[in-house]
Amino acid sequence: MISLIMYVVFGYYYYKSIMAGVLTGYILYDMTHYYIHHNKPTSSYWKELKSYHVLHHYKDPKLGFGVSNKLWDYVFDTVLYADSKKNQ
């Protein structure tokens, strides 16, 4: 239904471009999520994201949705802290 609305609102060519961007973004997100779960990161950035994501799964699944970065967790106030006092 959303796809049909986007097609009507944006037209054929913009719709195709938007859908290509959405699909590419989702694939990159999914690949990042897979990497976080199944590989052993070597850089500090990926290690931090992996530990953050583990907190999301095992501490509070209602917080910490940022798999590839924490930007939207800050925007939507869903940042997950390792120290439980900060989340209360």
Long-range contacts (C-beta under 8 A, 24 or more apart in sequence): 28-68, 29-67, 29-68, 32-67, 32-68, 33-67, 36-67, 51-82, 52-80, 55-80, 55-82, 56-80, 59-84, 60-87, 63-87
